Amino acid sequence: MVAPVTLRKLRFSLLPGSYAVCQLPPNAPVPAWALRHPLASITRTPDELSVVCPLEDVPPGTKSDGPWAGIRLEGPFSLDLVGVLVSALGPLALAGIPILALSTFDTDYVLVKSDRLEEAVSALKDAGHVAL
């Protein structure tokens, strides 16, 4: 049996601007426009090259979805720490808010549709998380 996860009280901040999630062919080179901003996520799989970057950097005609708003879960979090994402994503799931999660070595980011940001912040605060 798996032990229950202890939910954590997190601090979070909102990222400025709007983001897009883009899909490119799996063998596409990483485009220069994807790397113009300090926050970008590039993920390659056998099926696709996904890019998360500011909405304004996405060229016309690129398959993309947005606008998304960014929420930074304030770390750093140790890589062996359990329950960080579930602590944030649980309240968002209960509120019916779709997300895209991004993780780095030190912290985690959650993207929510921009028109649901206010609702997402309320759900996080109601769960005891603290907005900075």
Protein Blocks (a to p, Z undefined) as FASTA:
>chain_A
ZZddddddddddddedjdddddddfklccdfklmmpfbdcddddfkbccddddfklpcgh
iacddddddddddddddfkbghklmmmmmmmmmnopacdddddfkbccddddfklmmmmm
mmmmmnopacZZ
